Amino acid sequence: MFAIRFYRIYDIGKEIDLASLEQALSESMTISRARFVRVKPRAIIIKHAPLLLRLDPVTLEQDGKTYTFRIDARVYDIGAISICLIHEEFEGTPRELEETALRFAGQRGLDTAFTATIARLLATLKPAIGARTVDEEFYEDYAIFITHALDDSLDPTRILLGDTVAFSAETRQETLKNALSYSEDDRAILTRDSAILVNTEPPSDLIELIEYANVQLLELRFYDGELTRQMEKMYDDIEMADRLYFFYRIRQYRAIMMGLMQTQAEISEITEKVNNLIKVTEDVYYGRIYAMSLRVMNCQQWSDSVGRKIAIIRQTYAMLSDGVNLQHSNYLEWVVIILIALEVLLFVVPMVPH
């Protein structure tokens, strides 16, 4: 038996009220909350479990063979949508797993299915979330290959890298180095873009953890890009303000500061939610799997990048605030000087003999 899960995760721009969405969709379709099944209730903490929607399956032809994929979609409250195409072969062998994985290497041939699915999903969600759009060119993709056993007929490096070349020993070692096992009968091998899960039972909880890591990665990438755009606009606005006369310049500085304060507050809040999307508290093995997923996906680098850009925005706000206060102080000093001069002038003029 084997299964392959192809993911694409998209951002839809704003947070989603899952309770309202669940209520709105419950009358027209079967929905549920995604959940972990093999851990203690308090071992993994999720504040808002995503909504799970089962969509109609699709049939695709690849290299002369026909494949059926069932489709799961998950909606996350932080504004992410995960679409998963799942192909299962209950009588399939590890060798057939490798052949199928190579046929769809790099998600080749799946673009049309994902495009149609995201359009169908947005149409389904429209009554609850409005006419939101998705940038179909910006997504996080991942593949999970699941088998009940590894044997000599299966080459995990070829599956994970999607290639059939004669790999060097260094490449194999680098590809397979991120591996963990809970027992003698299971194994999880993770890379940046794919994973192999070997288990005699469906490893549903491990699949969930890897998906959560991918959702976090996508959102960190998204908000890193948002901050980059905001910073570019900030520099342009400051440059334009510097060309204005004094009173207009101060007014423009204040407008820029208000925008920076709002941007910093909004993105700091959402990235805090992203980083705390899920917490593994008691299960050591699941905690290691989740931590490894975040590490191999370089989530910390994106989180650090977001943090640095927020820090730059804060520094710019502080400098603008200091500049506005200084110019305001100078303006008041000149007002005082002028008032003193007028007072002296009014005092002296009556003393001048006519």
C-alpha positions as CSV (number, residue, x, y, z in Angstrom):
1,M,0.0,0.0,0.0
2,F,1.2,3.5,-0.7
3,A,-0.2,7.0,-0.9
4,I,1.0,10.3,-2.3
5,R,-0.2,13.7,-1.2
6,F,0.6,16.8,-3.3
7,Y,0.0,20.1,-1.5
8,R,-0.3,23.7,-2.6
9,I,-1.0,26.3,0.1
10,Y,-2.3,29.8,-0.8
11,D,-2.8,33.0,1.1
12,I,-6.1,34.9,0.8
13,G,-5.0,38.2,2.4
14,K,-7.1,38.4,5.6
15,E,-7.9,36.4,8.6
16,I,-11.1,34.2,8.5
17,D,-13.8,33.7,11.1
18,L,-13.9,29.9,11.0
19,A,-16.9,29.7,13.3
20,S,-19.0,31.9,10.9
21,L,-17.7,30.0,7.9
22,E,-18.5,26.7,9.5
23,Q,-22.0,27.8,10.2
24,A,-22.5,29.2,6.7
25,L,-21.3,26.0,5.0
26,S,-22.8,23.4,7.3
27,E,-26.1,23.4,5.5
28,S,-24.8,22.8,2.0
29,M,-21.9,20.4,2.5
30,T,-20.2,18.1,4.9
31,I,-17.4,19.8,6.8
32,S,-15.4,19.1,9.9
33,R,-12.5,20.3,12.0
34,A,-9.1,18.8,11.2
35,R,-7.7,17.1,14.3
36,F,-5.0,14.9,15.6
37,V,-6.1,11.3,16.4
38,R,-3.2,9.5,18.1
39,V,-2.0,12.0,20.8
40,K,-3.4,13.1,24.1
41,P,-5.7,16.1,23.9
42,R,-3.3,18.4,25.6
43,A,-0.1,17.1,23.9
44,I,-0.8,19.4,20.9
45,I,-2.4,22.8,21.4
46,I,-4.3,24.4,18.5
47,K,-6.3,27.5,19.3
48,H,-8.4,27.3,16.1
49,A,-8.4,24.0,14.2
50,P,-8.8,24.5,10.5
51,L,-11.9,23.6,8.6
52,L,-11.7,20.4,6.5
53,L,-13.7,20.2,3.3
54,R,-13.9,17.1,1.1
55,L,-14.1,18.0,-2.6
56,D,-15.0,15.9,-5.6
57,P,-12.2,13.7,-6.9
58,V,-10.4,14.4,-10.2
59,T,-9.0,12.0,-12.7
60,L,-5.7,12.8,-14.5
61,E,-3.7,11.1,-17.2
62,Q,0.1,11.1,-17.0
63,D,2.4,9.3,-19.3
64,G,-0.4,7.1,-20.7
65,K,-1.7,6.1,-17.2
66,T,-4.8,7.3,-15.5
67,Y,-4.7,8.4,-11.9
68,T,-7.6,9.3,-9.5
69,F,-7.0,11.9,-6.8
70,R,-9.3,12.7,-4.0
71,I,-9.1,16.3,-2.8
72,D,-8.9,17.7,0.7
73,A,-9.0,21.4,1.4
74,R,-8.3,23.1,4.7
75,V,-9.1,26.6,5.6
76,Y,-7.0,28.3,8.3
77,D,-8.1,31.2,10.4
78,I,-4.9,33.1,9.7
79,G,-5.9,33.5,6.0
80,A,-4.4,30.4,4.4
81,I,-6.0,27.7,2.3
82,S,-4.4,24.3,1.8
83,I,-5.3,22.1,-1.1
84,C,-4.1,18.5,-1.2
85,L,-4.4,16.0,-4.1
86,I,-4.3,12.5,-2.7
87,H,-3.6,9.4,-4.7
88,E,-3.8,6.0,-3.0
89,E,-2.9,2.5,-4.1
90,F,-4.1,0.0,-1.5
91,E,-2.4,-2.9,-3.4
92,G,0.6,-0.8,-4.6
93,T,4.2,-1.8,-4.0
94,P,7.1,0.4,-2.9
95,R,8.5,0.1,-6.5
96,E,5.2,1.4,-7.9
97,L,5.4,4.2,-5.4
98,E,8.7,5.3,-6.9
99,E,7.4,5.1,-10.4
100,T,4.4,7.2,-9.6
101,A,6.4,9.7,-7.7
102,L,8.8,10.2,-10.6
103,R,5.9,10.6,-13.1
104,F,4.6,13.5,-11.0
105,A,8.1,14.9,-9.9
106,G,7.9,18.6,-9.2
107,Q,4.1,18.3,-9.3
108,R,4.4,18.0,-13.1
109,G,1.0,17.9,-14.8
110,L,-1.0,19.0,-11.7
111,D,-1.3,22.8,-12.5
112,T,-4.7,22.5,-14.2
113,A,-6.1,20.4,-11.3
114,F,-4.9,22.9,-8.7
115,T,-6.2,25.9,-10.7
116,A,-9.6,24.4,-11.1
117,T,-9.8,23.3,-7.4
118,I,-8.8,26.8,-6.1
119,A,-11.5,28.4,-8.3
120,R,-14.1,25.9,-7.1
121,L,-13.1,26.3,-3.5
122,L,-13.3,30.1,-3.6
123,A,-16.7,29.9,-5.3
124,T,-17.8,27.6,-2.4
125,L,-16.4,30.0,0.2
126,K,-17.7,33.2,-1.4
127,P,-20.9,33.5,0.6
128,A,-18.9,33.5,3.8
129,I,-15.6,35.3,2.9
130,G,-16.7,37.5,0.0
131,A,-15.0,38.1,-3.3
132,R,-11.4,37.5,-2.1
133,T,-8.8,36.6,-4.7
134,V,-5.7,34.3,-4.6
135,D,-2.4,34.9,-6.3
136,E,-2.1,31.6,-8.0
137,E,1.6,32.2,-8.6
138,F,2.4,32.6,-4.9
139,Y,2.0,29.3,-3.0
140,E,3.9,26.8,-1.0
141,D,4.1,23.3,-2.5
142,Y,5.0,20.1,-0.8
143,A,4.8,16.3,-1.5
144,I,4.4,13.5,1.1
145,F,5.0,9.9,0.1
146,I,3.6,7.3,2.4
147,T,4.4,3.5,2.4
148,H,4.0,0.7,4.8
149,A,7.6,-0.4,4.4
150,L,10.9,0.4,2.7
151,D,12.7,-2.3,0.8
152,D,15.6,-2.6,-1.7
153,S,13.4,-1.9,-4.6
154,L,12.7,1.6,-3.5
155,D,15.3,4.4,-3.7
156,P,14.2,7.2,-1.2
157,T,16.7,9.7,-2.7
158,R,15.1,9.4,-6.2
159,I,11.6,9.9,-4.7
160,L,12.5,12.9,-2.6
161,L,14.5,14.7,-5.3
162,G,12.3,13.5,-8.2
163,D,15.3,12.5,-10.4
164,T,16.8,9.3,-11.8
165,V,20.5,10.3,-12.0
166,A,23.3,8.4,-10.3
167,F,23.5,10.4,-7.1
168,S,26.7,10.9,-5.3
169,A,27.3,9.7,-1.8
170,E,27.3,13.3,-0.6
171,T,23.9,14.0,-2.2
172,R,22.4,10.9,-0.7
173,Q,23.7,11.7,2.7
174,E,22.5,15.3,2.6
175,T,19.0,14.3,1.3
176,L,18.5,11.5,3.9
177,K,20.1,13.2,6.9
178,N,16.9,14.6,8.4
179,A,15.3,11.3,9.5
180,L,13.5,10.2,12.7
181,S,12.0,7.0,13.9
182,Y,9.7,6.3,16.8
183,S,9.9,2.5,16.6
184,E,11.7,-0.1,14.5
185,D,8.8,-0.2,12.1
186,D,8.5,3.4,11.2
187,R,10.6,6.2,9.7
188,A,10.1,9.8,8.7
189,I,12.5,11.4,6.2
190,L,12.1,15.2,5.6
191,T,13.5,17.5,3.0
192,R,12.7,21.1,2.0
193,D,10.1,20.1,-0.6
194,S,9.0,16.6,0.3
195,A,8.9,13.8,2.9
196,I,8.7,10.0,3.0
197,L,6.7,8.5,5.9
198,V,7.1,4.8,6.5
199,N,4.5,3.4,8.8
200,T,2.4,0.2,9.2
201,E,-0.6,2.5,10.1
202,P,-1.7,5.7,8.4
203,P,0.6,8.4,9.9
204,S,-2.2,11.0,9.9
205,D,-0.8,13.1,12.8
206,L,2.6,13.4,11.2
207,I,0.9,14.5,8.0
208,E,-0.9,17.2,9.9
209,L,2.3,18.5,11.6
210,I,4.1,18.8,8.3
211,E,1.1,20.7,6.8
212,Y,1.1,23.1,9.7
213,A,4.8,23.8,9.1
214,N,4.1,24.5,5.5
215,V,1.3,26.9,6.3
216,Q,3.6,28.8,8.7
217,L,6.3,29.0,6.0
218,L,3.8,30.4,3.4
219,E,2.5,33.0,5.8
220,L,6.0,34.1,6.9
221,R,6.9,34.4,3.2
222,F,3.8,36.4,2.5
223,Y,4.2,38.9,5.3
224,D,7.9,39.2,4.5
225,G,6.9,40.3,1.0
226,E,4.2,42.7,2.5
227,L,6.8,44.3,4.7
228,T,9.2,44.7,1.8
229,R,6.5,46.5,-0.2
230,Q,5.6,48.7,2.8
231,M,9.3,49.6,3.3
232,E,9.7,50.6,-0.3
233,K,6.6,52.8,-0.1
234,M,7.9,54.2,3.2
235,Y,11.2,55.3,1.6
236,D,9.4,56.8,-1.4
237,D,7.0,58.7,0.9
238,I,9.8,60.1,3.0
239,E,11.7,61.2,-0.1
240,M,8.6,63.0,-1.4
241,A,7.9,64.6,2.0
242,D,11.5,66.0,2.2
243,R,10.8,68.1,-0.9
244,L,7.8,69.9,0.7
245,Y,7.7,73.2,2.6
246,F,7.9,73.1,6.3
247,F,4.3,72.9,7.3
248,Y,3.4,70.4,4.6
249,R,6.4,68.3,5.4
250,I,5.5,68.0,9.1
251,R,2.0,67.0,8.1
252,Q,3.2,64.4,5.7
253,Y,5.7,63.0,8.3
254,R,2.8,62.5,10.7
255,A,0.7,60.7,8.0
256,I,3.7,58.4,7.3
257,M,4.1,57.7,11.0
258,M,0.5,56.8,11.3
259,G,0.8,54.4,8.4
260,L,4.0,52.8,9.9
261,M,2.4,52.4,13.3
262,Q,-0.7,50.7,11.8
263,T,1.5,48.4,9.5
264,Q,3.8,47.4,12.4
265,A,0.9,46.7,14.7
266,E,-1.1,44.6,12.2
267,I,1.8,42.5,10.9
268,S,3.3,42.0,14.4
269,E,-0.1,40.6,15.5
270,I,-0.6,38.3,12.6
271,T,3.0,37.0,12.6
272,E,2.6,36.3,16.3
273,K,-0.4,34.1,15.5
274,V,1.5,32.4,12.7
275,N,4.4,31.6,14.9
276,N,2.0,30.2,17.5
277,L,-0.3,28.4,15.1
278,I,0.4,25.1,16.9
279,K,2.3,24.1,20.0
280,V,3.5,20.6,20.7
281,T,3.8,20.4,24.4
282,E,4.0,16.8,25.7
283,D,4.7,14.3,22.8
284,V,8.5,14.3,22.4
285,Y,8.5,12.5,19.1
286,Y,5.9,14.7,17.5
287,G,7.7,17.7,18.9
288,R,10.9,16.6,17.2
289,I,9.1,16.0,13.9
290,Y,7.5,19.4,14.0
291,A,10.8,21.1,14.9
292,M,12.6,19.3,12.1
293,S,9.9,20.3,9.6
294,L,10.3,24.0,10.6
295,R,14.1,23.7,10.4
296,V,14.4,22.0,7.0
297,M,11.9,24.5,5.6
298,N,14.0,27.4,6.8
299,C,11.1,28.9,8.7
300,Q,13.4,30.6,11.2
301,Q,15.2,32.5,8.5
302,W,11.9,33.9,7.2
303,S,10.8,34.7,10.8
304,D,14.0,36.5,11.4
305,S,13.6,38.5,8.2
306,V,10.2,39.6,9.2
307,G,11.5,40.6,12.6
308,R,14.3,42.6,11.1
309,K,12.0,44.5,8.8
310,I,9.6,45.3,11.6
311,A,12.6,46.6,13.6
312,I,13.6,48.8,10.7
313,I,10.0,50.2,10.5
314,R,10.1,50.9,14.3
315,Q,13.4,52.7,14.0
316,T,12.2,54.7,11.1
317,Y,9.1,55.7,13.1
318,A,11.3,56.7,16.0
319,M,13.6,58.8,13.8
320,L,10.6,60.5,12.1
321,S,9.1,61.2,15.5
322,D,12.3,62.7,16.7
323,G,12.6,64.8,13.6
324,V,9.0,66.1,13.9
325,N,9.5,66.9,17.6
326,L,12.8,68.7,16.8
327,Q,11.2,70.8,14.0
328,H,8.2,71.5,16.2
329,S,10.5,72.6,18.9
330,N,12.5,74.8,16.5
331,Y,9.2,76.3,15.3
332,L,8.1,77.1,18.8
333,E,11.5,78.7,19.5
334,W,11.1,80.9,16.5
335,V,7.6,81.9,17.6
336,V,8.9,82.8,21.1
337,I,11.7,84.9,19.5
338,I,9.3,86.7,17.3
339,L,6.9,87.4,20.1
340,I,9.7,88.7,22.3
341,A,10.9,90.9,19.4
342,L,7.4,92.2,18.9
343,E,7.0,92.9,22.6
344,V,10.3,94.8,22.6
345,L,9.3,96.7,19.5
346,L,6.0,97.7,21.0
347,F,7.8,98.8,24.1
348,V,10.5,100.9,22.3
349,V,8.3,102.5,19.7
350,P,6.2,104.6,22.1
351,M,9.4,105.9,23.7
352,V,10.7,107.3,20.4
353,P,9.9,111.1,20.3
354,H,7.8,112.3,17.4
